[in-house]
Amino acid sequence: MSLEQFIENFSDLFDETDPDTINATTAFKELEEWSSLLALSVIAMVDEEYDVEFRGEDIRNSNTVEDLYEIVKSRVE
């Protein structure tokens, strides 16, 4: 599991945001397109791609895409 692949999977969830604008330091909650629906999509993506249980609390406690990645990375078996 690499940070680059995680960023790609994360940015694929967005329809209107240019994927090239999303990187490790992106404050994802500040993206115009960010919504509770996208938060659910992130949870589903993490479950499907990494087989990791991810909760809304994890998203609330994160500020950047890399923060999300570090949580997922710490739970990958």
LUMKE-422146 format. One record per atom (N, C-alpha, C): atom name; chain; residue in one letter; y, x, z. Coordinates in Angstrom, 1 decimal. Layout:
BEGIN
  site  unit  code      yy      xx      zz
    CA     A     A       Y       X       Z
...
END
This chain:
BEGIN
  site  unit  code      yy      xx      zz
     N     A     M    -1.2     0.8     0.0
    CA     A     M     0.0     0.0     0.0
     C     A     M     1.2     0.9     0.0
     N     A     S     2.1     0.7    -1.0
    CA     A     S     3.3     1.5    -1.1
     C     A     S     4.5     0.6    -0.9
     N     A     L     5.6     1.3    -0.5
    CA     A     L     6.9     0.6    -0.4
     C     A     L     7.3     0.0    -1.7
     N     A     E     7.1     0.8    -2.8
    CA     A     E     7.6     0.4    -4.1
     C     A     E     6.8    -0.8    -4.6
     N     A     Q     5.5    -0.9    -4.3
    CA     A     Q     4.7    -2.1    -4.7
     C     A     Q     5.2    -3.3    -3.9
     N     A     F     5.4    -3.1    -2.6
    CA     A     F     5.9    -4.2    -1.8
     C     A     F     7.2    -4.7    -2.3
     N     A     I     8.1    -3.8    -2.6
    CA     A     I     9.4    -4.3    -3.1
     C     A     I     9.3    -5.0    -4.4
     N     A     E     8.4    -4.6    -5.3
    CA     A     E     8.1    -5.3    -6.6
     C     A     E     7.5    -6.7    -6.3
     N     A     N     6.6    -6.8    -5.4
    CA     A     N     6.0    -8.1    -5.0
     C     A     N     7.1    -9.0    -4.4
     N     A     F     7.9    -8.4    -3.6
    CA     A     F     9.0    -9.2    -2.9
     C     A     F    10.0    -9.7    -4.0
     N     A     S    10.4    -8.8    -4.8
    CA     A     S    11.4    -9.2    -5.8
     C     A     S    10.9   -10.2    -6.8
     N     A     D     9.6   -10.2    -7.1
    CA     A     D     9.0   -11.2    -8.0
     C     A     D     9.1   -12.6    -7.5
     N     A     L     9.4   -12.8    -6.2
    CA     A     L     9.5   -14.1    -5.6
     C     A     L    10.9   -14.8    -6.0
     N     A     F    11.8   -14.0    -6.5
    CA     A     F    13.2   -14.5    -6.8
     C     A     F    13.3   -14.8    -8.2
     N     A     D    13.9   -16.0    -8.5
    CA     A     D    14.1   -16.4    -9.9
     C     A     D    15.4   -16.0   -10.5
     N     A     E    16.4   -16.0    -9.6
    CA     A     E    17.8   -15.8   -10.1
     C     A     E    18.4   -14.5    -9.8
     N     A     T    17.7   -13.7    -8.9
    CA     A     T    18.2   -12.4    -8.5
     C     A     T    17.6   -11.3    -9.3
     N     A     D    18.5   -10.4    -9.8
    CA     A     D    18.0    -9.3   -10.6
     C     A     D    17.1    -8.4    -9.8
     N     A     P    15.8    -8.2   -10.2
    CA     A     P    14.9    -7.4    -9.4
     C     A     P    15.5    -6.0    -9.2
     N     A     D    16.3    -5.5   -10.1
    CA     A     D    16.8    -4.1    -9.9
     C     A     D    17.8    -4.0    -8.8
     N     A     T    18.3    -5.1    -8.3
    CA     A     T    19.2    -5.1    -7.2
     C     A     T    18.5    -5.1    -5.8
     N     A     I    17.2    -5.3    -5.8
    CA     A     I    16.5    -5.3    -4.6
     C     A     I    15.8    -3.9    -4.3
     N     A     N    16.1    -3.3    -3.2
    CA     A     N    15.5    -2.1    -2.8
     C     A     N    15.1    -2.1    -1.3
     N     A     A    14.7    -0.9    -0.8
    CA     A     A    14.3    -0.8     0.6
     C     A     A    15.4    -1.2     1.5
     N     A     T    16.6    -0.9     1.2
    CA     A     T    17.7    -1.2     2.2
     C     A     T    18.4    -2.5     1.9
     N     A     T    17.9    -3.3     1.0
    CA     A     T    18.5    -4.6     0.7
     C     A     T    18.4    -5.5     2.0
     N     A     A    19.6    -6.0     2.4
    CA     A     A    19.6    -7.0     3.5
     C     A     A    19.3    -8.4     2.8
     N     A     F    18.0    -8.7     2.8
    CA     A     F    17.5    -9.8     2.0
     C     A     F    18.1   -11.1     2.4
     N     A     K    18.4   -11.3     3.7
    CA     A     K    19.0   -12.6     4.1
     C     A     K    20.4   -12.8     3.6
     N     A     E    21.0   -11.8     3.1
    CA     A     E    22.4   -11.9     2.5
     C     A     E    22.4   -12.2     1.0
     N     A     L    21.2   -12.2     0.4
    CA     A     L    21.1   -12.5    -1.0
     C     A     L    21.4   -14.0    -1.2
     N     A     E    22.2   -14.2    -2.2
    CA     A     E    22.6   -15.6    -2.5
     C     A     E    21.4   -16.6    -2.6
     N     A     E    20.3   -16.1    -3.2
    CA     A     E    19.2   -17.0    -3.4
     C     A     E    18.3   -17.2    -2.2
     N     A     W    18.5   -16.4    -1.2
    CA     A     W    17.6   -16.5     0.0
     C     A     W    17.7   -17.9     0.6
     N     A     S    16.5   -18.4     1.0
    CA     A     S    16.4   -19.7     1.6
     C     A     S    15.1   -19.8     2.4
     N     A     S    15.0   -20.9     3.1
    CA     A     S    13.8   -21.1     3.9
     C     A     S    12.5   -21.2     3.0
     N     A     L    12.7   -21.7     1.8
    CA     A     L    11.6   -21.8     0.9
     C     A     L    11.1   -20.4     0.5
     N     A     L    12.1   -19.5     0.3
    CA     A     L    11.7   -18.1    -0.1
     C     A     L    11.1   -17.4     1.1
     N     A     A    11.5   -17.7     2.3
    CA     A     A    10.8   -17.2     3.5
     C     A     A     9.4   -17.6     3.5
     N     A     L     9.1   -18.9     3.2
    CA     A     L     7.7   -19.3     3.1
     C     A     L     6.9   -18.6     2.0
     N     A     S     7.6   -18.3     0.9
    CA     A     S     7.0   -17.6    -0.2
     C     A     S     6.6   -16.2     0.2
     N     A     V     7.5   -15.6     1.0
    CA     A     V     7.2   -14.2     1.5
     C     A     V     6.0   -14.2     2.4
     N     A     I     5.9   -15.2     3.3
    CA     A     I     4.7   -15.3     4.1
     C     A     I     3.5   -15.5     3.3
     N     A     A     3.5   -16.3     2.3
    CA     A     A     2.3   -16.6     1.4
     C     A     A     2.0   -15.3     0.6
     N     A     M     3.0   -14.6     0.1
    CA     A     M     2.8   -13.4    -0.7
     C     A     M     2.1   -12.3     0.2
     N     A     V     2.6   -12.2     1.4
    CA     A     V     2.0   -11.2     2.3
     C     A     V     0.5   -11.5     2.6
     N     A     D     0.3   -12.8     2.9
    CA     A     D    -1.1   -13.2     3.1
     C     A     D    -2.0   -13.0     1.9
     N     A     E    -1.5   -13.3     0.8
    CA     A     E    -2.3   -13.2    -0.4
     C     A     E    -2.5   -11.8    -0.9
     N     A     E    -1.5   -11.0    -0.9
    CA     A     E    -1.5    -9.6    -1.4
     C     A     E    -2.1    -8.6    -0.4
     N     A     Y    -1.8    -8.8     0.9
    CA     A     Y    -2.2    -7.8     1.9
     C     A     Y    -3.1    -8.3     2.9
     N     A     D    -3.5    -9.6     2.9
    CA     A     D    -4.4   -10.2     3.9
     C     A     D    -3.9   -10.0     5.3
     N     A     V    -2.6   -10.2     5.5
    CA     A     V    -1.9    -9.9     6.8
     C     A     V    -1.3   -11.2     7.2
     N     A     E    -1.5   -11.6     8.5
    CA     A     E    -0.8   -12.7     9.1
     C     A     E     0.7   -12.4     9.3
     N     A     F     1.5   -13.1     8.7
    CA     A     F     3.0   -12.9     8.8
     C     A     F     3.6   -14.1     9.2
     N     A     R     4.6   -14.1    10.1
    CA     A     R     5.2   -15.3    10.7
     C     A     R     6.7   -15.3    10.5
     N     A     G     7.3   -16.5    10.6
    CA     A     G     8.7   -16.6    10.5
     C     A     G     9.4   -15.7    11.5
     N     A     E     8.9   -15.5    12.6
    CA     A     E     9.5   -14.6    13.6
     C     A     E     9.6   -13.2    13.1
     N     A     D     8.6   -12.8    12.3
    CA     A     D     8.7   -11.4    11.7
     C     A     D     9.9   -11.4    10.7
     N     A     I    10.1   -12.4    10.0
    CA     A     I    11.3   -12.5     9.1
     C     A     I    12.6   -12.5     9.8
     N     A     R    12.6   -13.3    10.9
    CA     A     R    13.8   -13.4    11.7
     C     A     R    14.2   -12.1    12.3
     N     A     N    13.2   -11.3    12.7
    CA     A     N    13.4   -10.0    13.4
     C     A     N    13.7    -8.9    12.4
     N     A     S    13.7    -9.1    11.1
    CA     A     S    13.9    -8.1    10.1
     C     A     S    15.2    -8.3     9.4
     N     A     N    15.8    -7.2     9.0
    CA     A     N    17.1    -7.2     8.3
     C     A     N    17.0    -6.7     6.9
     N     A     T    16.1    -5.7     6.6
    CA     A     T    15.9    -5.2     5.3
     C     A     T    14.5    -5.4     4.7
     N     A     V    14.4    -5.2     3.5
    CA     A     V    13.1    -5.3     2.8
     C     A     V    12.1    -4.3     3.5
     N     A     E    12.6    -3.1     3.8
    CA     A     E    11.8    -2.1     4.4
     C     A     E    11.3    -2.5     5.8
     N     A     D    12.2    -3.2     6.5
    CA     A     D    11.7    -3.7     7.8
     C     A     D    10.5    -4.6     7.7
     N     A     L    10.5    -5.5     6.7
    CA     A     L     9.4    -6.4     6.4
     C     A     L     8.2    -5.5     6.0
     N     A     Y     8.4    -4.5     5.2
    CA     A     Y     7.3    -3.7     4.7
     C     A     Y     6.6    -3.0     6.0
     N     A     E     7.5    -2.5     6.9
    CA     A     E     6.9    -1.7     8.0
     C     A     E     6.1    -2.7     8.9
     N     A     I     6.5    -3.9     9.0
    CA     A     I     5.7    -4.8     9.8
     C     A     I     4.3    -5.1     9.1
     N     A     V     4.3    -5.3     7.8
    CA     A     V     3.1    -5.5     7.1
     C     A     V     2.2    -4.3     7.2
     N     A     K     2.8    -3.1     6.9
    CA     A     K     2.1    -1.9     7.0
     C     A     K     1.4    -1.6     8.3
     N     A     S     2.1    -2.0     9.4
    CA     A     S     1.5    -1.8    10.7
     C     A     S     0.3    -2.7    11.0
     N     A     R     0.1    -3.8    10.2
    CA     A     R    -1.0    -4.8    10.4
     C     A     R    -2.1    -4.7     9.3
     N     A     V    -1.9    -3.8     8.3
    CA     A     V    -2.9    -3.7     7.3
     C     A     V    -4.1    -2.9     7.9
     N     A     E    -5.3    -3.4     7.8
    CA     A     E    -6.5    -2.8     8.4
     C     A     E    -7.1    -1.9     7.4
END
